[in-house]
């Protein structure tokens, strides 16, 4: 679904954000795009969505060049940006105006998600808080049933119950023909949700694995004191040490934050 | 065929146009009402000022000047979604082709202006005359003001001169429309400034340099007046079309960074 190779890109000639970055992603997963602030997560989503051109790279998204912005491409893609402005109309009107552009839009699904989020559809969007607007936009995005759903920092601005509902509705709404790419630096928010992890650091994809593979290859444990041997990576935590060790083939629960920190500190876990 | 369908599809364009009109119709109505109010006020002042010598054809100067000022103001606000990054996202991610989005904006700005603004001004003008006559009758001044006429221009201007005026207006409006595709902030002001500078420079060039030295000037001077005016009109329309094409490609290649 997404094939990017040799992506070199920078907003300034003196600073390259991406250096020969390459990714291939197939449908049927909820993938977390993780990285520190300023690592280029939002830019990568914009390139995938066709909002930014990267003419030197080979980029195919749903077998199309995104920057051509073909309508058949746009009706199968929905991006929920971190910052957005919604028109000064009611939710009902927004749905009436925009739903017809998405061939697989499901009104029932929208109503179900809106109900779960507790959004009142009679109100004008401008009367909503940022968090409420975001919940509505997330609900609308999921209801389009687009093949590619891009979420940029979706949990920013959501309260704790809404974050939980977000994880629940996303996990139950997506099918095997869809690819969901969630960019976030709040690693904890996507725990128990994503099934693949992409980590971007210093202009490259430094980690690209399914959580299942990670859980088989590595064991994530805690200890009251630092491990002298056998630890691939460890860091202090409230109860002592959090440790990544080689796994024994049996799946273990993956601590995404620990995994992320290990990769960012240069540990090769691929 | 596949690529053509990705550029223009009547069905998809209709869907996009209806969705934009559903979003914008209140703004359009407010704009029309504001323009009517301003026209009513200005025309009333003009009638009071010229009450002794009011002529039904006087309003045509008012029509041309209003059309130009209103047009510059209205078209200078084209592509409002390109003024903010967050709105640009919505514009570019809407499932229609960039060409359809451009054509819709051209219709909403240039199309509606050319189709409805003269009618709006004429209607407001007639209303102003009626209201003025009522007031004059009330004040005991029984001579009625002459109603507005659209024949006056045809009497005083030749077809060539009229086409030159119309082409000039279309050129100015097209340049402003193209400007809104180029500049993110204050496009109307920037284009008006550039246009002003261009007119001054080209006038200086025409007056002091080209008139004496250019083969083109010699060629044009030898033409019959009406033919010359038609050549000027055609040139202005071609330049307008080039400006619009340039605007389209600027929109097409714009990035949302």
Interface residues (C-beta under 8 A of the other chain):
Chain A: X11 X43 X46 X49 X50 X51 X52 X53 X68 X69 X70 X71 X72 X74 X75 X77 X78 X79 X81 X83 X84 X85 X87 X89 X93 X96 X97 X98 X100 X101 X102
Chain B: X6 X9 X12 X15 X19 X22 X23 X84 X85 X86 X87 X89 X90 X92 X93 X94 X95 X96 X97 X98 X100 X253 X255 X256 X257
